[in-house]
Amino acid sequence: MSYKIIRIKTEDKKRLERLAEIFGFKSLSEALRYAISVAEKEANKIEADLESALKSLKYARDIGETRAEDVDEYLYGEG
């Protein structure tokens, strides 16, 4: 296993220390690994949602100028 030294802001180090304390990690590197894993999972969720949104655009059409207050009417018809 190889190690590297990284430089982070003091504020970020304190946040990482709090995270380690909350989850009972023995080292900051464990807390950092956990934070990276969570971030990767969240990034994958966003990617999946983006794909769904792009697929839905296939059915989109221009309805001209709109008002946000009338979104239900635009989606579901007159009410």
WOCORGI-V689463 format. One record per pair of residues at least 24 apart in sequence whose C-alpha atoms are under 6 Angstrom apart, sorted by the first residue. I is the first residue (numbers start at 1). J is the second residue. Records with the same first field share a line. If there is no record, write none. Layout:
# WOCORGI-V689463
I->J + J
This chain:
# WOCORGI-V689463
none
